[in-house]
């Protein structure tokens, strides 16, 4: 499918709409669509997502500003119709072979009403082009714009349904648009904005590669065990706790063990084999992840730090520790700590960690962990945000179905 996204400007121009525009374009291109940006200012997002510069669709072009000054005063200058025709001509040329035009905010605000009018004409004239109007803001419901708006054409274009598909970014905007245009609520799609996890956390390329293989988008909670694969780390208890947790109402729980095999003892090879067998016995093949199976050798420190940012809790079932640096790393990462009650870990965590015996019943430990996380509003919000507001989830749940709609 050939998709064009239009706004006054595009990245690297800084702005909320510009950021969303770039994310939508990347997601659509990664899904196999041919994507272009139409804007007056900005640059190509990537070599696969070009920018076609159309100067007259800017909100700052001298002709646009001159027309807007007259419109704001309630007068329709003769130049308005000429500007609308010129923009419509430029758009028609730019949109040859385009299947879907997604207009971000340019049919919601009065910053370039000639552009709004041109898009309306194209919507009515073309049988092939499907137009989606993406409303981040609404001029007619925003007090600071009211002095610039007047009854009649072209201002009414911003509050009239002229046959395009309407999308808003929140339920508030859905109610406002429904009232403004007398549209049924259910006819207006609500598509939230999202977060680019890799960019927000500044994840390394290796971390991103590992995450693609782990598929953690719906995982909750994510338990981190950043240790080598040696018997004294008591990893089998972590596997049994994970199994109990998943049985007892937390089916999306995951465990990530980051370390390689311990280098000084050949018995560690047999220990790892036993852990993998236990994982299979407990039906945890898609839930307990040993990064040693995905990467040879030690992971760089920055990758381990990335996993602290991704995880929901540190889980340390060790039988022996000389110090216990992961406890401190978890504290710096603001992760809740669940660890054994051995002396070194108690000395570090004091009363600020949740302790259990290295020989505890896994079901009991799972209950302790579940109770602590269930009462933690920070964890609950983080898990919900990860499932709901990651861009990949938004594409699958909202954007892809919108693109597949027929007129």
Secondary structure in CASP SS format (residue, H / E / C, confidence):
PFRMAT SS
TARGET T0000
AUTHOR 0000-0000-0000
METHOD secondary structure of the structure
MODEL  1
X C 1.00
X E 1.00
X E 1.00
X E 1.00
X E 1.00
X E 1.00
X C 1.00
X C 1.00
X E 1.00
X C 1.00
X C 1.00
X C 1.00
X C 1.00
X C 1.00
X C 1.00
X H 1.00
X H 1.00
X H 1.00
X H 1.00
X H 1.00
X H 1.00
X H 1.00
X H 1.00
X H 1.00
X H 1.00
X H 1.00
X H 1.00
X H 1.00
X H 1.00
X H 1.00
X C 1.00
X C 1.00
X C 1.00
X E 1.00
X E 1.00
X E 1.00
X E 1.00
X E 1.00
X E 1.00
X C 1.00
X E 1.00
X C 1.00
X C 1.00
X C 1.00
X C 1.00
X E 1.00
X C 1.00
X C 1.00
X E 1.00
X C 1.00
X E 1.00
X E 1.00
X E 1.00
X C 1.00
X H 1.00
X H 1.00
X H 1.00
X C 1.00
X C 1.00
X C 1.00
X C 1.00
X H 1.00
X H 1.00
X H 1.00
X H 1.00
X H 1.00
X H 1.00
X H 1.00
X H 1.00
X H 1.00
X H 1.00
X H 1.00
X C 1.00
X C 1.00
X C 1.00
X C 1.00
X C 1.00
X H 1.00
X H 1.00
X H 1.00
X H 1.00
X H 1.00
X H 1.00
X H 1.00
X H 1.00
X H 1.00
X H 1.00
X H 1.00
X H 1.00
X H 1.00
X H 1.00
X H 1.00
X H 1.00
X H 1.00
X C 1.00
X C 1.00
X C 1.00
X C 1.00
X C 1.00
X E 1.00
X E 1.00
X E 1.00
X E 1.00
X E 1.00
X C 1.00
X C 1.00
X C 1.00
X C 1.00
X C 1.00
X C 1.00
X C 1.00
X C 1.00
X H 1.00
X H 1.00
X H 1.00
X H 1.00
X H 1.00
X H 1.00
X H 1.00
X H 1.00
X H 1.00
X H 1.00
X H 1.00
X H 1.00
X H 1.00
X C 1.00
X C 1.00
X C 1.00
X C 1.00
X E 1.00
X E 1.00
X E 1.00
X E 1.00
X E 1.00
X E 1.00
X C 1.00
X C 1.00
X C 1.00
X H 1.00
X H 1.00
X H 1.00
X C 1.00
X H 1.00
X H 1.00
X H 1.00
X H 1.00
X H 1.00
X H 1.00
X C 1.00
X C 1.00
X C 1.00
X C 1.00
X C 1.00
X C 1.00
X H 1.00
X H 1.00
X H 1.00
X H 1.00
X H 1.00
X C 1.00
X C 1.00
X C 1.00
X C 1.00
X C 1.00
X E 1.00
X E 1.00
X E 1.00
X E 1.00
X C 1.00
X C 1.00
X H 1.00
X H 1.00
X H 1.00
X H 1.00
X H 1.00
X H 1.00
X H 1.00
X H 1.00
X H 1.00
X H 1.00
X H 1.00
X C 1.00
X C 1.00
X C 1.00
X H 1.00
X H 1.00
X H 1.00
X C 1.00
X E 1.00
X E 1.00
X C 1.00
X C 1.00
X C 1.00
X C 1.00
X E 1.00
X C 1.00
X H 1.00
X H 1.00
X H 1.00
X H 1.00
X H 1.00
X C 1.00
X C 1.00
X C 1.00
X H 1.00
X H 1.00
X H 1.00
X H 1.00
X H 1.00
X H 1.00
X H 1.00
X H 1.00
X H 1.00
X H 1.00
X C 1.00
X C 1.00
X C 1.00
X C 1.00
X C 1.00
X C 1.00
X C 1.00
X E 1.00
X E 1.00
X E 1.00
X E 1.00
X C 1.00
X C 1.00
X C 1.00
X E 1.00
X C 1.00
X H 1.00
X H 1.00
X H 1.00
X C 1.00
X H 1.00
X H 1.00
X H 1.00
X H 1.00
X H 1.00
X H 1.00
X H 1.00
X H 1.00
X H 1.00
X H 1.00
X H 1.00
X H 1.00
X H 1.00
X C 1.00
X C 1.00
X C 1.00
X C 1.00
X C 1.00
X C 1.00
X E 1.00
X E 1.00
X E 1.00
X E 1.00
X C 1.00
X C 1.00
X C 1.00
X E 1.00
X C 1.00
X C 1.00
X C 1.00
X C 1.00
X C 1.00
X H 1.00
X H 1.00
X H 1.00
X H 1.00
X H 1.00
X H 1.00
X H 1.00
X H 1.00
X H 1.00
X H 1.00
X H 1.00
X H 1.00
X H 1.00
X H 1.00
X H 1.00
X C 1.00
X C 1.00
X C 1.00
X C 1.00
X C 1.00
X C 1.00
X E 1.00
X E 1.00
X E 1.00
X H 1.00
X H 1.00
X H 1.00
X C 1.00
X C 1.00
X C 1.00
X C 1.00
X C 1.00
X C 1.00
X C 1.00
X H 1.00
X H 1.00
X H 1.00
X H 1.00
X H 1.00
X H 1.00
X H 1.00
X H 1.00
X H 1.00
X H 1.00
X C 1.00
X C 1.00
X E 1.00
X E 1.00
X E 1.00
X E 1.00
X C 1.00
X C 1.00
X C 1.00
X C 1.00
X C 1.00
X C 1.00
X C 1.00
X C 1.00
X H 1.00
X H 1.00
X H 1.00
X H 1.00
X H 1.00
X H 1.00
X H 1.00
X H 1.00
X C 1.00
X C 1.00
X C 1.00
X E 1.00
X E 1.00
X E 1.00
X E 1.00
X E 1.00
X C 1.00
X C 1.00
X H 1.00
X H 1.00
X H 1.00
X H 1.00
X H 1.00
X H 1.00
X H 1.00
X C 1.00
X C 1.00
X C 1.00
X C 1.00
X E 1.00
X E 1.00
X E 1.00
X C 1.00
X C 1.00
X C 1.00
X C 1.00
X C 1.00
X H 1.00
X H 1.00
X H 1.00
X H 1.00
X H 1.00
X H 1.00
X H 1.00
X H 1.00
X H 1.00
X H 1.00
X H 1.00
X H 1.00
X H 1.00
X C 1.00
X C 1.00
X H 1.00
X H 1.00
X H 1.00
X H 1.00
X H 1.00
X H 1.00
X H 1.00
X H 1.00
X H 1.00
X H 1.00
X H 1.00
X H 1.00
X C 1.00
X E 1.00
X H 1.00
X H 1.00
X H 1.00
X H 1.00
X H 1.00
X H 1.00
X H 1.00
X H 1.00
X H 1.00
X H 1.00
X H 1.00
X H 1.00
X H 1.00
X H 1.00
X C 1.00
X C 1.00
X C 1.00
END
